[in-house]
Structures are given as C-alpha cells and as structure tokens.
C-alpha cells in the first residue's frame, strides 16, 4: 500500500511539473484536466468540475496548488476512479452509430454525433479528436483502428 502511494506521488509530481511553468508549485486550473488524463483517468466534465471544486482555494485564483492537488489525486488513483471505458464497450458504441455496419463513420457523421448528442464536445475537443481520428484520404474514421490507438495500456 505505502509503495503504491509513493509510486502515485512520483507520477503525480511528474505530471504536475510538466505544466508548472513558473516552477512555483502551481498550475493553471485549465491544465488540470490534461494532467488528470495523463495519469490514465478519464473523468467526465461534471466529475472534473467536482474534482476542481475540491482542490481549488476558498478564493479561486485560476491556479491550483500542488499541495492541494496531491492528496486529492492520490485518493483518486488509489480508489481507481474515472477508469477508461473498456475497448469492447467503445466498439459497441461506435457500432450503434454505424447502423450500416460499414466499419467506419464519415467525418460529417462523427461531428454530428459528437456535437449534438449526450455531453457535446466543444469546438476545441472536436478539432483535437478529428485530427487524431480522421483518415485524410478517406475523410472518415475507421473506428476499430481508432479505438486500439485510444485505449490506454493498463500495464
């Protein structure tokens, strides 16, 4: 247990330091989602919002202090919260969207589903996903390949 905690502390510190541009143990609040995802966690926007409320100062400054972030993030990792969605579940989700069973979705279909359904993607998130997912030659996403690339190796 203590070994796991020490290992988590090291990982959290390394991830945090990447975004601590002033080397003053603080990061911009907007970087926290990226830091958390780099540690293999995939919180929803709502979960991320709750997590930020937990680590933000009483007076929000736009910055998050390492001392506040470390214990909260350690607890998240120990409890294995916000685990990535398993590959087979992702595949089923794409197959539902691909009603014609072609094995791909067009760029237009992908944009429609990601911006009009459920928790819509922001413009920035959409552009990021498209640049990673869309094959420029076919202007579509082969979702089996995309899922393989997207799934975080657990080991």
N, C-alpha and C positions, 0 to 999 in steps of 0.2 A: 504493500500500500504506500509506504513512505517513498519507495523507489519510484512508483508511478507518479506521485506528487512532484518529486524532484525533476523527473523527466518532463512532466507537463509544464512546470515552471520555466525550464530551459526553453522549451518550444514556444511558450507564450512570450517570453522575453525577446527571443529572436524575431518572432513575427512582429512584435510591437516596435522593436528598434528600427525595422525597415521604414516605418512611417514617422518615427520620431526625428524629424528633420533638424530640429534645433538641439537635439541631444539633451533635452531638459525633462525627460520622463513624462512628456505629454504628446498626444496625437490629436489631430483634428477629428472631431466627432464623426465627420463624414467618412473617415477611413476605417472606422470600427467594423463595419460590415465586411469589408475586404479582409481585415485581419482575422475575424472570426471564421470566414470561409476558408482562408489559407490554412487554418488549423483543422480543416476537414469537417466543419459544422455547416449545416445548411438551414439556418433559421428562416422562417417566413418574414415578411416585412413587419407584421404585427409582433412576432416574437423578438425581432431585433429591436423594435421600439421599446418593448418591456425591459429588455436587457440594458438598453441605453439609460432608461429611467433609473435602473439600479446602480449604474456606475457614474452617472452624472453628478456633479456637485449640487448642493442645495441651490446655489445660484448658477444656472447654466452659463458657461463661458464660451461654448463652442469647442472646448478641448476636454479630453478625457485624460485623467492622471493614471499612470501605471499602477500606483499603489491601490487605487480603487478597482482597476480593471483586473488585476492579477487574481484576487480571491474569487471574484465572480466567475471569471473564465475557467479557473481551476475546477470549481464546482461543476460547471457545465461539462467539462471534459470527463471528470470522474463519474458523473451521472450518465454519460454518453447521450446527452441531449442533442437535439437537432441532427440526428443521423441522416446521411444522404439516403435518398429513396433508392431501393434496390433496383438493379438493372431490369429484372423481369417486369416490375411494376411500371417502369418508364416505358418499356417496349409496348406493354398493353395499352398505355395511354396514347402513344403515337398510333398504334393500330386502330384504336377507336376513331381517331381523327382521319385516318387514311381508309375511309369506308370502301374505296375501290380496290383495296389490298394491292397497291402498286409497289409498296416498299419505299415510297418517298412522298414528300409533300412539296408543293411548289412554294417558292418564296412568298407569293401572294397569300396562299392558304396559311402559311406559318404566321405571317404578320397579322392576318385576320384573327386567328385563334389566340395569339399571344397578347393582342391588344383589346380584344372585345369580350373575352370570356374570363370568368373567375377573377383572380387578382391581376389586373392588367399590367403588362410590362411598361416601364417608362420608355421614352424615345431612346435614351442612352442605353438601357438594358437591351432593347430591341436591336440596336445597331451592333452592340457587342456580340449578341447571340448570332445575328446574321453573318457577321464577319467570320465567326468560328464554324457555323453550321452549313452555310450555303455553298454548294459547289458552283463556282463561277461559270463553268462550261455548260452545265445543265440548268442553272438558275433554280435548283431545288435542293432539298436536304434528304440524303439517304440516312434515315434516322437510325438504322441499326449501327452503321459506322459511327454516327454522331454520339450515340449512347455509349459505345465502347470507349470513345475518346473522353467522354464527360465523366464517366464513373470513376470515383476516387478509389485507388487501390487501398484496401483496408490494412495491408501489412506494412 
